[in-house]
Amino acid sequence: MPGTQCGRWAAYDVLVIGAGPAGEHAAGRLAGGGLRVAVVEKELVGGECSYWGCIPSKTLIRPGDVLAAARRAPGAEQAVTGPLGSAAAFAQRDRRDRGWRDG
């Protein structure tokens, strides 16, 4: 509640719990409106989607999308041979989705 005096949190007007997309948006809007905002997140800032959900999934989907698009493109379809390299796709996902830490 704005203006509530509660120990170390007294320096803030608003406490946003969760730094996923919604929390980041809310904190930005509140701070933009002149409020003093603190954000608390038990995992990584950015939330589940950025690190474990949406982004890693899209990293796996992209190679198939690119391969399918090339096979539909006149002039490029003949150059595309062989299957999708699933091991390479998983390795790319793992390279992009490891070692995350805040701070």
N, CA, C and O atoms as a GROMACS GRO file, in nm:
protein
  412
    1MET      N    1   0.085  -0.117   0.000
    1MET     CA    2   0.000   0.000   0.000
    1MET      C    3   0.089   0.123   0.000
    1MET      O    4   0.180   0.132   0.082
    2PRO      N    5   0.066   0.219  -0.090
    2PRO     CA    6   0.149   0.339  -0.096
    2PRO      C    7   0.156   0.411   0.037
    2PRO      O    8   0.056   0.430   0.106
    3GLY      N    9   0.279   0.451   0.072
    3GLY     CA   10   0.298   0.530   0.193
    3GLY      C   11   0.308   0.451   0.322
    3GLY      O   12   0.334   0.509   0.427
    4THR      N   13   0.288   0.320   0.317
    4THR     CA   14   0.296   0.238   0.437
    4THR      C   15   0.440   0.232   0.487
    4THR      O   16   0.531   0.206   0.409
    5GLN      N   17   0.460   0.254   0.613
    5GLN     CA   18   0.593   0.247   0.673
    5GLN      C   19   0.614   0.108   0.730
    5GLN      O   20   0.545   0.067   0.823
    6CYS      N   21   0.709   0.035   0.673
    6CYS     CA   22   0.730  -0.103   0.716
    6CYS      C   23   0.878  -0.135   0.706
    6CYS      O   24   0.920  -0.200   0.610
    7GLY      N   25   0.957  -0.092   0.802
    7GLY     CA   26   1.099  -0.123   0.805
    7GLY      C   27   1.174  -0.082   0.680
    7GLY      O   28   1.162   0.031   0.633
    8ARG      N   29   1.252  -0.176   0.625
    8ARG     CA   30   1.336  -0.144   0.510
    8ARG      C   31   1.258  -0.111   0.384
    8ARG      O   32   1.313  -0.053   0.291
    9TRP      N   33   1.132  -0.147   0.378
    9TRP     CA   34   1.050  -0.118   0.260
    9TRP      C   35   0.990   0.023   0.264
    9TRP      O   36   0.921   0.063   0.171
   10ALA      N   37   1.017   0.097   0.370
   10ALA     CA   38   0.960   0.231   0.384
   10ALA      C   39   1.008   0.326   0.275
   10ALA      O   40   0.945   0.429   0.250
   11ALA      N   41   1.118   0.294   0.210
   11ALA     CA   42   1.172   0.380   0.106
   11ALA      C   43   1.094   0.368  -0.025
   11ALA      O   44   1.120   0.443  -0.119
   12TYR      N   45   1.001   0.275  -0.031
   12TYR     CA   46   0.927   0.249  -0.156
   12TYR      C   47   0.779   0.277  -0.139
   12TYR      O   48   0.723   0.263  -0.030
   13ASP      N   49   0.717   0.317  -0.248
   13ASP     CA   50   0.572   0.337  -0.250
   13ASP      C   51   0.500   0.207  -0.287
   13ASP      O   52   0.390   0.180  -0.239
   14VAL      N   53   0.564   0.128  -0.372
   14VAL     CA   54   0.502   0.006  -0.424
   14VAL      C   55   0.603  -0.106  -0.427
   14VAL      O   56   0.720  -0.086  -0.461
   15LEU      N   57   0.558  -0.225  -0.391
   15LEU     CA   58   0.639  -0.346  -0.400
   15LEU      C   59   0.574  -0.436  -0.505
   15LEU      O   60   0.460  -0.478  -0.489
   16VAL      N   61   0.647  -0.466  -0.612
   16VAL     CA   62   0.597  -0.554  -0.717
   16VAL      C   63   0.657  -0.692  -0.694
   16VAL      O   64   0.780  -0.707  -0.689
   17ILE      N   65   0.572  -0.791  -0.679
   17ILE     CA   66   0.617  -0.928  -0.656
   17ILE      C   67   0.614  -1.002  -0.789
   17ILE      O   68   0.508  -1.025  -0.847
   18GLY      N   69   0.732  -1.040  -0.835
   18GLY     CA   70   0.745  -1.111  -0.962
   18GLY      C   71   0.799  -1.020  -1.070
   18GLY      O   72   0.742  -0.914  -1.098
   19ALA      N   73   0.911  -1.061  -1.130
   19ALA     CA   74   0.976  -0.979  -1.233
   19ALA      C   75   0.963  -1.042  -1.371
   19ALA      O   76   1.052  -1.029  -1.455
   20GLY      N   77   0.852  -1.110  -1.393
   20GLY     CA   78   0.822  -1.158  -1.527
   20GLY      C   79   0.775  -1.043  -1.612
   20GLY      O   80   0.781  -0.927  -1.570
   21PRO      N   81   0.726  -1.072  -1.733
   21PRO     CA   82   0.682  -0.964  -1.822
   21PRO      C   83   0.580  -0.870  -1.758
   21PRO      O   84   0.590  -0.748  -1.774
   22ALA      N   85   0.482  -0.924  -1.688
   22ALA     CA   86   0.380  -0.837  -1.627
   22ALA      C   87   0.439  -0.753  -1.514
   22ALA      O   88   0.408  -0.634  -1.502
   23GLY      N   89   0.523  -0.814  -1.432
   23GLY     CA   90   0.585  -0.740  -1.323
   23GLY      C   91   0.677  -0.630  -1.372
   23GLY      O   92   0.679  -0.520  -1.318
   24GLU      N   93   0.755  -0.662  -1.476
   24GLU     CA   94   0.843  -0.560  -1.533
   24GLU      C   95   0.762  -0.444  -1.590
   24GLU      O   96   0.798  -0.327  -1.572
   25HIS      N   97   0.654  -0.477  -1.659
   25HIS     CA   98   0.570  -0.373  -1.717
   25HIS      C   99   0.507  -0.286  -1.607
   25HIS      O  100   0.509  -0.163  -1.614
   26ALA      N  101   0.452  -0.351  -1.506
   26ALA     CA  102   0.389  -0.277  -1.397
   26ALA      C  103   0.490  -0.188  -1.326
   26ALA      O  104   0.462  -0.071  -1.298
   27ALA      N  105   0.607  -0.242  -1.298
   27ALA     CA  106   0.710  -0.163  -1.228
   27ALA      C  107   0.752  -0.042  -1.312
   27ALA      O  108   0.769   0.068  -1.260
   28GLY      N  109   0.767  -0.063  -1.442
   28GLY     CA  110   0.806   0.048  -1.530
   28GLY      C  111   0.701   0.157  -1.535
   28GLY      O  112   0.733   0.275  -1.530
   29ARG      N  113   0.575   0.116  -1.544
   29ARG     CA  114   0.467   0.216  -1.550
   29ARG      C  115   0.456   0.292  -1.418
   29ARG      O  116   0.438   0.414  -1.417
   30LEU      N  117   0.466   0.219  -1.308
   30LEU     CA  118   0.457   0.283  -1.177
   30LEU      C  119   0.573   0.380  -1.155
   30LEU      O  120   0.554   0.493  -1.108
   31ALA      N  121   0.693   0.336  -1.188
   31ALA     CA  122   0.809   0.423  -1.173
   31ALA      C  123   0.798   0.543  -1.267
   31ALA      O  124   0.835   0.654  -1.230
   32GLY      N  125   0.748   0.520  -1.388
   32GLY     CA  126   0.728   0.629  -1.482
   32GLY      C  127   0.627   0.731  -1.432
   32GLY      O  128   0.631   0.848  -1.470
   33GLY      N  129   0.537   0.684  -1.346
   33GLY     CA  130   0.438   0.774  -1.287
   33GLY      C  131   0.488   0.844  -1.162
   33GLY      O  132   0.414   0.916  -1.096
   34GLY      N  133   0.616   0.823  -1.130
   34GLY     CA  134   0.675   0.896  -1.018
   34GLY      C  135   0.678   0.820  -0.886
   34GLY      O  136   0.724   0.876  -0.786
   35LEU      N  137   0.631   0.697  -0.883
   35LEU     CA  138   0.635   0.620  -0.758
   35LEU      C  139   0.771   0.553  -0.740
   35LEU      O  140   0.840   0.522  -0.837
   36ARG      N  141   0.807   0.531  -0.616
   36ARG     CA  142   0.930   0.459  -0.585
   36ARG      C  143   0.894   0.311  -0.579
   36ARG      O  144   0.811   0.271  -0.498
   37VAL      N  145   0.956   0.231  -0.665
   37VAL     CA  146   0.916   0.092  -0.685
   37VAL      C  147   1.030  -0.004  -0.651
   37VAL      O  148   1.145   0.020  -0.689
   38ALA      N  149   0.997  -0.110  -0.581
   38ALA     CA  150   1.091  -0.221  -0.558
   38ALA      C  151   1.029  -0.345  -0.621
   38ALA      O  152   0.908  -0.366  -0.616
   39VAL      N  153   1.115  -0.428  -0.682
   39VAL     CA  154   1.069  -0.552  -0.745
   39VAL      C  155   1.137  -0.669  -0.675
   39VAL      O  156   1.258  -0.668  -0.653
   40VAL      N  157   1.058  -0.769  -0.639
   40VAL     CA  158   1.109  -0.889  -0.574
   40VAL      C  159   1.084  -1.007  -0.667
   40VAL      O  160   0.971  -1.028  -0.714
   41GLU      N  161   1.188  -1.085  -0.694
   41GLU     CA  162   1.178  -1.202  -0.781
   41GLU      C  163   1.260  -1.315  -0.721
   41GLU      O  164   1.377  -1.295  -0.688
   42LYS      N  165   1.200  -1.432  -0.705
   42LYS     CA  166   1.273  -1.544  -0.644
   42LYS      C  167   1.364  -1.616  -0.743
   42LYS      O  168   1.455  -1.687  -0.702
   43GLU      N  169   1.340  -1.598  -0.872
   43GLU     CA  170   1.422  -1.662  -0.974
   43GLU      C  171   1.504  -1.555  -1.047
   43GLU      O  172   1.575  -1.478  -0.983
   44LEU      N  173   1.494  -1.551  -1.178
   44LEU     CA  174   1.567  -1.454  -1.259
   44LEU      C  175   1.474  -1.343  -1.306
   44LEU      O  176   1.359  -1.368  -1.339
   45VAL      N  177   1.525  -1.221  -1.310
   45VAL     CA  178   1.448  -1.110  -1.363
   45VAL      C  179   1.418  -1.140  -1.509
   45VAL      O  180   1.508  -1.174  -1.585
   46GLY      N  181   1.295  -1.128  -1.546
   46GLY     CA  182   1.251  -1.163  -1.680
   46GLY      C  183   1.148  -1.274  -1.675
   46GLY      O  184   1.067  -1.289  -1.767
   47GLY      N  185   1.151  -1.350  -1.568
   47GLY     CA  186   1.049  -1.453  -1.548
   47GLY      C  187   1.073  -1.582  -1.625
   47GLY      O  188   1.172  -1.598  -1.696
   48GLU      N  189   0.980  -1.672  -1.609
   48GLU     CA  190   0.987  -1.806  -1.666
   48GLU      C  191   0.998  -1.807  -1.818
   48GLU      O  192   1.074  -1.886  -1.874
   49CYS      N  193   0.924  -1.721  -1.884
   49CYS     CA  194   0.920  -1.722  -2.031
   49CYS      C  195   1.058  -1.701  -2.091
   49CYS      O  196   1.096  -1.771  -2.185
   50SER      N  197   1.132  -1.607  -2.039
   50SER     CA  198   1.262  -1.574  -2.097
   50SER      C  199   1.364  -1.685  -2.083
   50SER      O  200   1.452  -1.699  -2.168
   51TYR      N  201   1.356  -1.764  -1.978
   51TYR     CA  202   1.463  -1.859  -1.948
   51TYR      C  203   1.425  -2.006  -1.961
   51TYR      O  204   1.509  -2.087  -1.999
   52TRP      N  205   1.299  -2.041  -1.932
   52TRP     CA  206   1.261  -2.182  -1.932
   52TRP      C  207   1.144  -2.213  -2.024
   52TRP      O  208   1.121  -2.330  -2.057
   53GLY      N  209   1.069  -2.114  -2.065
   53GLY     CA  210   0.946  -2.138  -2.141
   53GLY      C  211   0.956  -2.096  -2.286
   53GLY      O  212   1.008  -2.168  -2.370
   54CYS      N  213   0.905  -1.979  -2.313
   54CYS     CA  214   0.886  -1.931  -2.451
   54CYS      C  215   1.015  -1.923  -2.532
   54CYS      O  216   1.020  -1.977  -2.643
   55ILE      N  217   1.116  -1.859  -2.482
   55ILE     CA  218   1.236  -1.836  -2.562
   55ILE      C  219   1.308  -1.966  -2.595
   55ILE      O  220   1.343  -1.986  -2.712
   56PRO      N  221   1.332  -2.056  -2.499
   56PRO     CA  222   1.395  -2.183  -2.538
   56PRO      C  223   1.310  -2.262  -2.637
   56PRO      O  224   1.365  -2.326  -2.727
   57SER      N  225   1.179  -2.259  -2.623
   57SER     CA  226   1.092  -2.329  -2.717
   57SER      C  227   1.105  -2.270  -2.857
   57SER      O  228   1.113  -2.344  -2.955
   58LYS      N  229   1.107  -2.139  -2.866
   58LYS     CA  230   1.120  -2.075  -2.997
   58LYS      C  231   1.255  -2.104  -3.059
   58LYS      O  232   1.266  -2.114  -3.182
   59THR      N  233   1.359  -2.119  -2.977
   59THR     CA  234   1.490  -2.154  -3.027
   59THR      C  235   1.487  -2.292  -3.094
   59THR      O  236   1.556  -2.316  -3.193
   60LEU      N  237   1.405  -2.382  -3.040
   60LEU     CA  238   1.392  -2.516  -3.100
   60LEU      C  239   1.305  -2.515  -3.226
   60LEU      O  240   1.328  -2.593  -3.318
   61ILE      N  241   1.206  -2.430  -3.229
   61ILE     CA  242   1.113  -2.424  -3.343
   61ILE      C  243   1.177  -2.358  -3.465
   61ILE      O  244   1.147  -2.396  -3.578
   62ARG      N  245   1.263  -2.262  -3.444
   62ARG     CA  246   1.319  -2.181  -3.552
   62ARG      C  247   1.388  -2.263  -3.663
   62ARG      O  248   1.360  -2.236  -3.780
   63PRO      N  249   1.475  -2.360  -3.633
   63PRO     CA  250   1.539  -2.434  -3.742
   63PRO      C  251   1.438  -2.502  -3.836
   63PRO      O  252   1.458  -2.503  -3.957
   64GLY      N  253   1.332  -2.558  -3.782
   64GLY     CA  254   1.230  -2.620  -3.865
   64GLY      C  255   1.157  -2.519  -3.951
   64GLY      O  256   1.127  -2.546  -4.068
   65ASP      N  257   1.129  -2.403  -3.895
   65ASP     CA  258   1.063  -2.296  -3.972
   65ASP      C  259   1.152  -2.250  -4.089
   65ASP      O  260   1.103  -2.230  -4.201
   66VAL      N  261   1.280  -2.234  -4.062
   66VAL     CA  262   1.372  -2.188  -4.166
   66VAL      C  263   1.385  -2.294  -4.275
   66VAL      O  264   1.385  -2.262  -4.394
   67LEU      N  265   1.396  -2.419  -4.235
   67LEU     CA  266   1.407  -2.529  -4.332
   67LEU      C  267   1.282  -2.536  -4.420
   67LEU      O  268   1.293  -2.548  -4.542
   68ALA      N  269   1.166  -2.527  -4.359
   68ALA     CA  270   1.040  -2.532  -4.436
   68ALA      C  271   1.030  -2.413  -4.531
   68ALA      O  272   0.985  -2.429  -4.644
   69ALA      N  273   1.070  -2.295  -4.487
   69ALA     CA  274   1.065  -2.177  -4.573
   69ALA      C  275   1.160  -2.192  -4.692
   69ALA      O  276   1.125  -2.156  -4.804
   70ALA      N  277   1.279  -2.245  -4.668
   70ALA     CA  278   1.374  -2.265  -4.777
   70ALA      C  279   1.321  -2.366  -4.878
   70ALA      O  280   1.340  -2.351  -4.998
   71ARG      N  281   1.255  -2.469  -4.829
   71ARG     CA  282   1.199  -2.570  -4.920
   71ARG      C  283   1.083  -2.516  -5.004
   71ARG      O  284   1.051  -2.573  -5.109
   72ARG      N  285   1.020  -2.409  -4.958
   72ARG     CA  286   0.911  -2.347  -5.034
   72ARG      C  287   0.959  -2.238  -5.130
   72ARG      O  288   0.884  -2.194  -5.217
   73ALA      N  289   1.084  -2.195  -5.115
   73ALA     CA  290   1.136  -2.084  -5.194
   73ALA      C  291   1.187  -2.132  -5.329
   73ALA      O  292   1.278  -2.215  -5.335
   74PRO      N  293   1.129  -2.081  -5.437
   74PRO     CA  294   1.178  -2.118  -5.570
   74PRO      C  295   1.327  -2.085  -5.583
   74PRO      O  296   1.370  -1.975  -5.551
   75GLY      N  297   1.401  -2.180  -5.630
   75GLY     CA  298   1.545  -2.161  -5.646
   75GLY      C  299   1.624  -2.209  -5.527
   75GLY      O  300   1.740  -2.249  -5.542
   76ALA      N  301   1.567  -2.206  -5.408
   76ALA     CA  302   1.638  -2.253  -5.289
   76ALA      C  303   1.599  -2.396  -5.255
   76ALA      O  304   1.676  -2.468  -5.191
   77GLU      N  305   1.482  -2.438  -5.297
   77GLU     CA  306   1.433  -2.571  -5.259
   77GLU      C  307   1.527  -2.682  -5.304
   77GLU      O  308   1.543  -2.781  -5.232
   78GLN      N  309   1.590  -2.667  -5.420
   78GLN     CA  310   1.681  -2.770  -5.468
   78GLN      C  311   1.810  -2.778  -5.386
   78GLN      O  312   1.874  -2.882  -5.381
   79ALA      N  313   1.846  -2.669  -5.324
   79ALA     CA  314   1.970  -2.664  -5.246
   79ALA      C  315   1.954  -2.727  -5.108
   79ALA      O  316   2.053  -2.760  -5.042
   80VAL      N  317   1.831  -2.742  -5.064
   80VAL     CA  318   1.806  -2.795  -4.931
   80VAL      C  319   1.796  -2.948  -4.940
   80VAL      O  320   1.702  -3.003  -4.997
   81THR      N  321   1.894  -3.013  -4.883
   81THR     CA  322   1.895  -3.160  -4.883
   81THR      C  323   1.918  -3.209  -4.741
   81THR      O  324   1.975  -3.139  -4.658
   82GLY      N  325   1.874  -3.328  -4.716
   82GLY     CA  326   1.896  -3.388  -4.585
   82GLY      C  327   1.795  -3.344  -4.482
   82GLY      O  328   1.719  -3.249  -4.503
   83PRO      N  329   1.796  -3.413  -4.370
   83PRO     CA  330   1.701  -3.383  -4.262
   83PRO      C  331   1.751  -3.270  -4.172
   83PRO      O  332   1.866  -3.227  -4.181
   84LEU      N  333   1.663  -3.225  -4.089
   84LEU     CA  334   1.698  -3.126  -3.988
   84LEU      C  335   1.795  -3.188  -3.889
   84LEU      O  336   1.776  -3.302  -3.848
   85GLY      N  337   1.898  -3.116  -3.850
   85GLY     CA  338   1.994  -3.165  -3.751
   85GLY      C  339   1.943  -3.138  -3.610
   85GLY      O  340   1.976  -3.036  -3.550
   86SER      N  341   1.863  -3.230  -3.558
   86SER     CA  342   1.800  -3.207  -3.427
   86SER      C  343   1.904  -3.194  -3.316
   86SER      O  344   1.885  -3.116  -3.222
   87ALA      N  345   2.014  -3.269  -3.324
   87ALA     CA  346   2.116  -3.258  -3.219
   87ALA      C  347   2.176  -3.117  -3.218
   87ALA      O  348   2.200  -3.060  -3.112
   88ALA      N  349   2.198  -3.060  -3.336
   88ALA     CA  350   2.251  -2.924  -3.344
   88ALA      C  351   2.149  -2.823  -3.293
   88ALA      O  352   2.186  -2.725  -3.228
   89ALA      N  353   2.021  -2.846  -3.321
   89ALA     CA  354   1.916  -2.755  -3.273
   89ALA      C  355   1.910  -2.756  -3.120
   89ALA      O  356   1.898  -2.651  -3.057
   90PHE      N  357   1.918  -2.876  -3.061
   90PHE     CA  358   1.918  -2.885  -2.914
   90PHE      C  359   2.045  -2.823  -2.856
   90PHE      O  360   2.040  -2.759  -2.750
   91ALA      N  361   2.159  -2.840  -2.923
   91ALA     CA  362   2.283  -2.780  -2.874
   91ALA      C  363   2.274  -2.628  -2.876
   91ALA      O  364   2.320  -2.561  -2.783
   92GLN      N  365   2.214  -2.573  -2.982
   92GLN     CA  366   2.195  -2.427  -2.990
   92GLN      C  367   2.106  -2.379  -2.876
   92GLN      O  368   2.136  -2.278  -2.812
   93ARG      N  369   1.997  -2.449  -2.851
   93ARG     CA  370   1.908  -2.413  -2.741
   93ARG      C  371   1.985  -2.416  -2.608
   93ARG      O  372   1.971  -2.325  -2.527
   94ASP      N  373   2.064  -2.519  -2.588
   94ASP     CA  374   2.138  -2.532  -2.462
   94ASP      C  375   2.242  -2.422  -2.446
   94ASP      O  376   2.264  -2.373  -2.335
   95ARG      N  377   2.308  -2.382  -2.556
   95ARG     CA  378   2.406  -2.272  -2.548
   95ARG      C  379   2.338  -2.142  -2.509
   95ARG      O  380   2.393  -2.063  -2.432
   96ARG      N  381   2.219  -2.119  -2.561
   96ARG     CA  382   2.148  -1.994  -2.533
   96ARG      C  383   2.076  -1.996  -2.398
   96ARG      O  384   2.038  -1.891  -2.346
   97ASP      N  385   2.056  -2.114  -2.341
   97ASP     CA  386   1.971  -2.128  -2.223
   97ASP      C  387   2.044  -2.189  -2.105
   97ASP      O  388   1.990  -2.276  -2.036
   98ARG      N  389   2.165  -2.146  -2.081
   98ARG     CA  390   2.236  -2.197  -1.964
   98ARG      C  391   2.318  -2.086  -1.900
   98ARG      O  392   2.351  -1.987  -1.965
   99GLY      N  393   2.350  -2.104  -1.776
   99GLY     CA  394   2.434  -2.010  -1.706
   99GLY      C  395   2.367  -1.878  -1.671
   99GLY      O  396   2.436  -1.780  -1.644
  100TRP      N  397   2.234  -1.876  -1.670
  100TRP     CA  398   2.164  -1.752  -1.639
  100TRP      C  399   2.178  -1.720  -1.491
  100TRP      O  400   2.166  -1.808  -1.406
  101ARG      N  401   2.203  -1.594  -1.463
  101ARG     CA  402   2.204  -1.547  -1.324
  101ARG      C  403   2.187  -1.397  -1.324
  101ARG      O  404   2.232  -1.328  -1.416
  102ASP      N  405   2.123  -1.348  -1.223
  102ASP     CA  406   2.109  -1.204  -1.207
  102ASP      C  407   2.227  -1.151  -1.130
  102ASP      O  408   2.289  -1.223  -1.052
  103GLY      N  409   2.257  -1.027  -1.151
  103GLY     CA  410   2.357  -0.965  -1.068
  103GLY      C  411   2.477  -0.931  -1.137
  103GLY      O  412   2.570  -0.877  -1.077
   0.00000   0.00000   0.00000
